[in-house]
Amino acid sequence: MTPVPILLYHSVGTTTSEDYAPWCIAPDRFDEHLQVINELGFTTLTVSEFVDRRAERRLPDKVCLVTFDDGRADFLDGAMPALERRDIRATMYMVSGLVGGRSTWLPMPDEREEPMLGWRDLREIDAAGVEIGAHSDTHIELDIARSARLTPEITESRQRLSDGLGTAIRSFAYPHGYHSPRVISAVREAGYDSA
């Protein structure tokens, strides 16, 4: 199989602290990324669409996935207009316990109070075709979490998002990218199709 590029974003906005700058991209620069995807002839799919089409052996020749971690509220104004304008499919991985809250897990003091997407926002982007996936309940490092906390972080995230959106949550993104065989097993047992 041809390698599939996966573009991962966290924040699309015009203001950020110096410490968080590596995880933030300006909306005009983000739009340029999407323009290049289109110019190069890539077909974008959500992560779950990719999983399904791969299983069915129906992948387009050139596939690209666009993903977002965390669920910061700047997605609505910073990313969504460009995604819609350029007809780009995407997946948003949401920290389920912080829906409508603040980015309190971040170690940068200037970023801990940034607003997160609320339920109305998530329903709006879900209706627009952006897949909503789980990114744990509180964004802890799952690879070092005790078993008593690990399973609820994974299962409650899926259940909370499913209940709030009325849709199945199929895909999971590991917070910080950290995982281990124990974490992978817990994600599989929770019923996710991909991680």
C-alpha positions in Angstrom: 0.0 0.0 0.0 1.2 3.5 -0.8 2.0 5.6 2.3 -0.9 7.8 3.4 0.0 11.3 4.7 -1.8 12.2 7.9 -1.8 15.9 8.8 -2.2 16.5 12.5 -3.3 19.9 13.9 -4.1 21.2 17.3 -4.9 24.8 17.1 -5.8 27.1 14.1 -5.7 30.7 15.3 -4.1 34.1 15.2 -3.0 34.4 18.8 -1.0 32.0 20.9 1.6 32.1 23.6 5.2 31.7 22.6 5.4 28.3 24.3 2.3 26.9 22.5 3.3 28.3 19.1 4.6 25.0 17.7 1.1 23.6 18.1 -0.7 26.5 16.5 -1.0 27.5 12.9 -2.5 30.7 11.4 -5.7 30.3 9.5 -4.2 31.6 6.2 -1.3 29.1 6.5 -3.7 26.3 7.3 -5.7 27.3 4.1 -2.5 27.1 2.1 -2.0 23.5 3.4 -5.4 22.5 2.2 -4.9 24.2 -1.1 -1.8 22.1 -1.6 -3.7 18.9 -0.8 -6.2 19.8 -3.5 -3.6 20.8 -6.0 -1.7 17.6 -5.6 -4.9 15.6 -6.3 -5.4 14.0 -2.9 -8.8 12.6 -1.8 -9.4 13.3 1.8 -11.3 10.9 4.0 -12.2 10.9 7.7 -10.2 8.3 9.7 -13.2 5.9 9.9 -13.9 6.3 6.1 -10.3 5.4 5.5 -10.6 2.3 7.8 -13.8 1.2 6.0 -12.5 1.8 2.5 -9.2 0.1 3.2 -11.1 -3.0 4.5 -13.2 -3.0 1.3 -10.1 -2.4 -0.8 -11.7 0.7 -2.3 -9.1 3.3 -1.5 -8.6 6.2 -4.0 -5.1 6.3 -5.6 -4.0 9.3 -3.5 -5.4 9.6 0.0 -4.7 12.1 2.7 -6.1 12.3 6.2 -6.5 15.6 8.1 -6.9 15.4 11.9 -7.2 17.7 14.9 -6.4 16.8 18.5 -8.0 18.2 21.6 -11.0 20.2 20.4 -10.1 23.8 21.0 -12.8 26.2 20.2 -10.6 28.1 17.7 -11.4 25.2 15.3 -14.7 26.8 14.4 -13.4 30.1 13.1 -9.8 29.1 12.3 -10.2 25.7 10.5 -13.8 25.0 9.7 -14.3 27.7 7.0 -11.2 26.5 5.1 -12.3 22.9 5.3 -15.7 23.7 4.0 -14.4 26.0 1.2 -11.9 23.4 0.0 -14.2 20.4 0.5 -11.8 18.7 2.8 -12.9 15.7 5.0 -11.4 15.7 8.5 -11.5 14.0 12.0 -11.6 16.0 15.3 -10.4 14.1 18.3 -12.1 15.6 21.4 -11.2 15.5 25.0 -14.6 14.4 26.2 -14.5 15.5 29.8 -13.6 19.1 28.7 -16.4 19.7 26.3 -17.4 23.3 26.8 -14.6 23.8 29.3 -11.0 25.0 29.2 -7.7 23.5 28.1 -6.7 22.8 31.7 -4.3 19.9 31.0 -1.8 22.1 29.1 1.5 22.8 31.1 1.7 26.4 29.6 0.0 28.8 32.1 -1.1 31.1 29.2 -2.9 28.3 27.4 -4.7 26.6 30.3 -7.8 28.8 30.0 -8.3 28.5 26.2 -11.9 27.6 25.5 -12.8 24.1 24.2 -15.6 23.2 21.7 -19.0 22.9 23.3 -21.8 20.4 22.6 -23.5 22.7 20.2 -20.2 23.2 18.3 -19.5 19.5 18.1 -23.0 18.8 16.8 -22.5 21.5 14.2 -19.2 20.2 12.9 -20.5 16.6 13.1 -23.4 17.6 10.9 -21.0 19.3 8.5 -19.2 16.0 8.0 -16.3 16.3 10.3 -15.9 13.0 12.2 -15.7 13.2 15.9 -13.3 10.8 17.6 -12.3 10.4 21.2 -9.1 11.7 22.7 -9.6 10.4 26.3 -11.7 11.9 29.0 -9.1 14.3 30.5 -6.0 14.1 28.3 -3.8 12.1 30.7 -0.7 10.2 29.7 -2.4 6.8 29.2 0.9 4.8 29.0 1.6 5.5 32.7 -1.9 5.6 34.0 -3.0 3.0 36.6 -5.4 0.4 35.3 -8.2 1.8 37.5 -7.9 5.1 35.6 -6.9 3.8 32.2 -10.1 2.0 31.3 -12.5 4.8 32.3 -10.4 7.4 30.4 -11.0 5.3 27.3 -14.5 4.0 27.7 -16.1 7.1 29.3 -14.7 9.2 26.5 -16.4 7.1 23.9 -19.7 6.9 25.9 -19.8 10.6 26.8 -19.2 11.7 23.1 -21.7 9.1 21.8 -24.4 10.2 24.2 -23.8 13.9 23.6 -23.8 13.5 19.8 -26.1 10.6 19.3 -23.6 8.9 17.0 -21.2 6.0 17.3 -17.6 7.1 18.2 -15.3 4.8 16.2 -11.9 6.3 16.3 -9.5 7.1 19.2 -6.3 9.3 19.3 -3.8 8.7 22.1 -3.2 11.8 24.2 0.4 13.0 23.6 0.7 10.1 21.2 1.7 7.9 24.1 0.6 4.3 24.1 1.8 0.9 25.1 0.5 -2.7 24.4 -1.7 -2.3 27.6 -3.2 0.9 26.2 -3.7 -0.5 22.8 -5.5 -3.5 24.3 -7.7 -1.3 26.4 -8.7 0.8 23.3 -9.5 -2.4 21.4 -11.6 -3.8 24.3 -13.5 -0.5 24.4 -14.7 -1.2 20.8 -12.9 1.5 18.8 -12.2 0.6 15.1 -9.0 2.6 14.9 -6.5 4.4 17.1 
